Amino acid sequence: MCSSTLVLEAVVVLLAIAPTIVLTDLPAGWVAGGGVVLAVLAVLVAGSLRRPSAYRAGFVVQALVLVTGFLLPAMFIVGVVFTVLWVVSWVLGRRMEADKVRWAAEAAAGVIRGPARGAGTGGDTD
């Protein structure tokens, strides 16, 4: 989920380059270069999320996108939306990883979770 958030964020950052050039007095080369660098950074972080340190880098990407709101105020909205998506993805991902570890431990211990035999199976015992 986190990698999808970062890749989509990279696309949105690239799409924001043109309006930023048109609506600000900043040099077009600097705006385009900064937007491309930020988008590439987001994609690189998305590709390295197998390492725990990459999640910290993901939070840095969120902060950088929020900072772009000082150049184009609409990016504050984009930054907030993607920061919320990032945090939700991060929290849910951690929860899923913890569940997988717990399920593996239960399977190794022989603990079986689920409905009781015959309960809710739709067979003749209902």
Phi and psi in degrees as GROMACS dihedral restraints (atoms count N, CA, C in turn):
[ dihedral_restraints ]
;  ai    aj    ak    al  type     phi  dphi    fc
    3     4     5     6     1   -64.2    20    10
    4     5     6     7     1   -40.6    20    10
    6     7     8     9     1   -66.5    20    10
    7     8     9    10     1   -38.5    20    10
    9    10    11    12     1   -62.5    20    10
   10    11    12    13     1   -40.1    20    10
   12    13    14    15     1   -61.0    20    10
   13    14    15    16     1   -45.7    20    10
   15    16    17    18     1   -66.8    20    10
   16    17    18    19     1   -39.6    20    10
   18    19    20    21     1   -67.5    20    10
   19    20    21    22     1   -43.0    20    10
   21    22    23    24     1   -64.7    20    10
   22    23    24    25     1   -36.9    20    10
   24    25    26    27     1   -63.7    20    10
   25    26    27    28     1   -38.3    20    10
   27    28    29    30     1   -61.6    20    10
   28    29    30    31     1   -41.1    20    10
   30    31    32    33     1   -63.2    20    10
   31    32    33    34     1   -44.2    20    10
   33    34    35    36     1   -65.0    20    10
   34    35    36    37     1   -39.5    20    10
   36    37    38    39     1   -62.2    20    10
   37    38    39    40     1   -42.7    20    10
   39    40    41    42     1   -63.2    20    10
   40    41    42    43     1   -38.9    20    10
   42    43    44    45     1   -69.4    20    10
   43    44    45    46     1   -22.8    20    10
   45    46    47    48     1   -81.9    20    10
   46    47    48    49     1    -7.5    20    10
   48    49    50    51     1   -63.6    20    10
   49    50    51    52     1   -49.2    20    10
   51    52    53    54     1   -61.0    20    10
   52    53    54    55     1   -49.1    20    10
   54    55    56    57     1   -62.7    20    10
   55    56    57    58     1   -32.9    20    10
   57    58    59    60     1   -66.7    20    10
   58    59    60    61     1   -39.9    20    10
   60    61    62    63     1   -64.4    20    10
   61    62    63    64     1   -43.1    20    10
   63    64    65    66     1   -72.3    20    10
   64    65    66    67     1   -39.4    20    10
   66    67    68    69     1   -93.6    20    10
   67    68    69    70     1    -4.0    20    10
   69    70    71    72     1  -123.5    20    10
   70    71    72    73     1   167.9    20    10
   72    73    74    75     1   -95.9    20    10
   73    74    75    76     1    13.1    20    10
   75    76    77    78     1   -74.7    20    10
   76    77    78    79     1   150.2    20    10
   78    79    80    81     1   -60.9    20    10
   79    80    81    82     1   133.4    20    10
   81    82    83    84     1   -58.6    20    10
   82    83    84    85     1   -38.3    20    10
   84    85    86    87     1   -63.6    20    10
   85    86    87    88     1   -40.3    20    10
   87    88    89    90     1   -67.4    20    10
   88    89    90    91     1   -41.8    20    10
   90    91    92    93     1   -64.5    20    10
   91    92    93    94     1   -48.2    20    10
   93    94    95    96     1   -63.6    20    10
   94    95    96    97     1   -44.3    20    10
   96    97    98    99     1   -62.6    20    10
   97    98    99   100     1   -45.5    20    10
   99   100   101   102     1   -63.9    20    10
  100   101   102   103     1   -40.5    20    10
  102   103   104   105     1   -65.1    20    10
  103   104   105   106     1   -42.2    20    10
  105   106   107   108     1   -66.3    20    10
  106   107   108   109     1   -42.2    20    10
  108   109   110   111     1   -61.5    20    10
  109   110   111   112     1   -44.1    20    10
  111   112   113   114     1   -65.1    20    10
  112   113   114   115     1   -40.3    20    10
  114   115   116   117     1   -65.6    20    10
  115   116   117   118     1   -43.9    20    10
  117   118   119   120     1   -64.1    20    10
  118   119   120   121     1   -39.8    20    10
  120   121   122   123     1   -59.7    20    10
  121   122   123   124     1   -43.8    20    10
  123   124   125   126     1   -61.7    20    10
  124   125   126   127     1   -42.1    20    10
  126   127   128   129     1   -68.2    20    10
  127   128   129   130     1   -40.7    20    10
  129   130   131   132     1   -63.1    20    10
  130   131   132   133     1   -41.7    20    10
  132   133   134   135     1   -64.7    20    10
  133   134   135   136     1   -41.5    20    10
  135   136   137   138     1   -59.0    20    10
  136   137   138   139     1   -38.6    20    10
  138   139   140   141     1   -74.3    20    10
  139   140   141   142     1   -16.1    20    10
  141   142   143   144     1  -109.9    20    10
  142   143   144   145     1    19.2    20    10
  144   145   146   147     1   -72.0    20    10
  145   146   147   148     1     2.8    20    10
  147   148   149   150     1   -73.4    20    10
  148   149   150   151     1   -19.3    20    10
  150   151   152   153     1   -98.5    20    10
  151   152   153   154     1   138.0    20    10
  153   154   155   156     1   -59.4    20    10
  154   155   156   157     1   -32.5    20    10
  156   157   158   159     1   -66.5    20    10
  157   158   159   160     1   -23.8    20    10
  159   160   161   162     1   -66.5    20    10
  160   161   162   163     1   -27.2    20    10
  162   163   164   165     1   -67.5    20    10
  163   164   165   166     1   -36.1    20    10
  165   166   167   168     1   -63.3    20    10
  166   167   168   169     1   -39.9    20    10
  168   169   170   171     1   -64.1    20    10
  169   170   171   172     1   -33.7    20    10
  171   172   173   174     1   -62.8    20    10
  172   173   174   175     1   -38.1    20    10
  174   175   176   177     1   -66.3    20    10
  175   176   177   178     1   -34.2    20    10
  177   178   179   180     1   -65.4    20    10
  178   179   180   181     1   -41.5    20    10
  180   181   182   183     1   -59.7    20    10
  181   182   183   184     1   -42.0    20    10
  183   184   185   186     1   -61.5    20    10
  184   185   186   187     1   -41.8    20    10
  186   187   188   189     1   -64.3    20    10
  187   188   189   190     1   -40.9    20    10
  189   190   191   192     1   -65.0    20    10
  190   191   192   193     1   -38.9    20    10
  192   193   194   195     1   -66.5    20    10
  193   194   195   196     1   -38.9    20    10
  195   196   197   198     1   -61.4    20    10
  196   197   198   199     1   -39.2    20    10
  198   199   200   201     1   -64.6    20    10
  199   200   201   202     1   -30.0    20    10
  201   202   203   204     1   -63.8    20    10
  202   203   204   205     1   -14.9    20    10
  204   205   206   207     1   -62.8    20    10
  205   206   207   208     1   -21.8    20    10
  207   208   209   210     1   -72.1    20    10
  208   209   210   211     1   -22.4    20    10
  210   211   212   213     1   -88.0    20    10
  211   212   213   214     1   -43.7    20    10
  213   214   215   216     1  -135.0    20    10
  214   215   216   217     1   104.9    20    10
  216   217   218   219     1   -52.5    20    10
  217   218   219   220     1   -29.6    20    10
  219   220   221   222     1   -61.5    20    10
  220   221   222   223     1   -24.0    20    10
  222   223   224   225     1   -70.4    20    10
  223   224   225   226     1   -18.0    20    10
  225   226   227   228     1   -62.3    20    10
  226   227   228   229     1   -43.0    20    10
  228   229   230   231     1   -64.9    20    10
  229   230   231   232     1   -46.5    20    10
  231   232   233   234     1   -59.8    20    10
  232   233   234   235     1   -44.0    20    10
  234   235   236   237     1   -62.5    20    10
  235   236   237   238     1   -42.3    20    10
  237   238   239   240     1   -65.7    20    10
  238   239   240   241     1   -44.4    20    10
  240   241   242   243     1   -60.7    20    10
  241   242   243   244     1   -47.2    20    10
  243   244   245   246     1   -72.2    20    10
  244   245   246   247     1   -30.1    20    10
  246   247   248   249     1   -65.9    20    10
  247   248   249   250     1   -42.1    20    10
  249   250   251   252     1   -63.0    20    10
  250   251   252   253     1   -45.2    20    10
  252   253   254   255     1   -60.2    20    10
  253   254   255   256     1   -41.9    20    10
  255   256   257   258     1   -62.6    20    10
  256   257   258   259     1   -48.1    20    10
  258   259   260   261     1   -64.5    20    10
  259   260   261   262     1   -43.7    20    10
  261   262   263   264     1   -63.1    20    10
  262   263   264   265     1   -43.8    20    10
  264   265   266   267     1   -62.4    20    10
  265   266   267   268     1   -40.9    20    10
  267   268   269   270     1   -65.3    20    10
  268   269   270   271     1   -46.3    20    10
  270   271   272   273     1   -64.7    20    10
  271   272   273   274     1   -47.6    20    10
  273   274   275   276     1   -65.2    20    10
  274   275   276   277     1   -37.4    20    10
  276   277   278   279     1   -62.7    20    10
  277   278   279   280     1   -42.8    20    10
  279   280   281   282     1   -63.5    20    10
  280   281   282   283     1   -39.3    20    10
  282   283   284   285     1   -64.8    20    10
  283   284   285   286     1   -42.1    20    10
  285   286   287   288     1   -65.5    20    10
  286   287   288   289     1   -39.7    20    10
  288   289   290   291     1   -63.4    20    10
  289   290   291   292     1   -42.1    20    10
  291   292   293   294     1   -63.7    20    10
  292   293   294   295     1   -39.5    20    10
  294   295   296   297     1   -63.9    20    10
  295   296   297   298     1   -41.2    20    10
  297   298   299   300     1   -62.5    20    10
  298   299   300   301     1   -41.0    20    10
  300   301   302   303     1   -64.2    20    10
  301   302   303   304     1   -43.7    20    10
  303   304   305   306     1   -64.1    20    10
  304   305   306   307     1   -42.7    20    10
  306   307   308   309     1   -64.7    20    10
  307   308   309   310     1   -38.9    20    10
  309   310   311   312     1   -64.7    20    10
  310   311   312   313     1   -40.7    20    10
  312   313   314   315     1   -65.9    20    10
  313   314   315   316     1   -40.3    20    10
  315   316   317   318     1   -65.8    20    10
  316   317   318   319     1   -39.6    20    10
  318   319   320   321     1   -64.9    20    10
  319   320   321   322     1   -39.5    20    10
  321   322   323   324     1   -67.3    20    10
  322   323   324   325     1   -31.4    20    10
  324   325   326   327     1   -85.7    20    10
  325   326   327   328     1    -7.0    20    10
  327   328   329   330     1    84.4    20    10
  328   329   330   331     1    13.3    20    10
  330   331   332   333     1   -82.1    20    10
  331   332   333   334     1   125.4    20    10
  333   334   335   336     1  -114.1    20    10
  334   335   336   337     1   123.1    20    10
  336   337   338   339     1  -103.8    20    10
  337   338   339   340     1   147.8    20    10
  339   340   341   342     1   147.1    20    10
  340   341   342   343     1  -174.8    20    10
  342   343   344   345     1   -68.5    20    10
  343   344   345   346     1   153.9    20    10
  345   346   347   348     1   -65.3    20    10
  346   347   348   349     1   156.1    20    10
  348   349   350   351     1   -57.3    20    10
  349   350   351   352     1   130.8    20    10
  351   352   353   354     1    82.0    20    10
  352   353   354   355     1   -14.8    20    10
  354   355   356   357     1   -82.5    20    10
  355   356   357   358     1   121.1    20    10
  357   358   359   360     1    72.0    20    10
  358   359   360   361     1    19.2    20    10
  360   361   362   363     1   -88.2    20    10
  361   362   363   364     1   -11.7    20    10
  363   364   365   366     1    81.8    20    10
  364   365   366   367     1     6.5    20    10
  366   367   368   369     1   -85.1    20    10
  367   368   369   370     1  -163.9    20    10
  369   370   371   372     1   -70.1    20    10
  370   371   372   373     1   -15.5    20    10
  372   373   374   375     1   -80.9    20    10
  373   374   375   376     1    -7.7    20    10
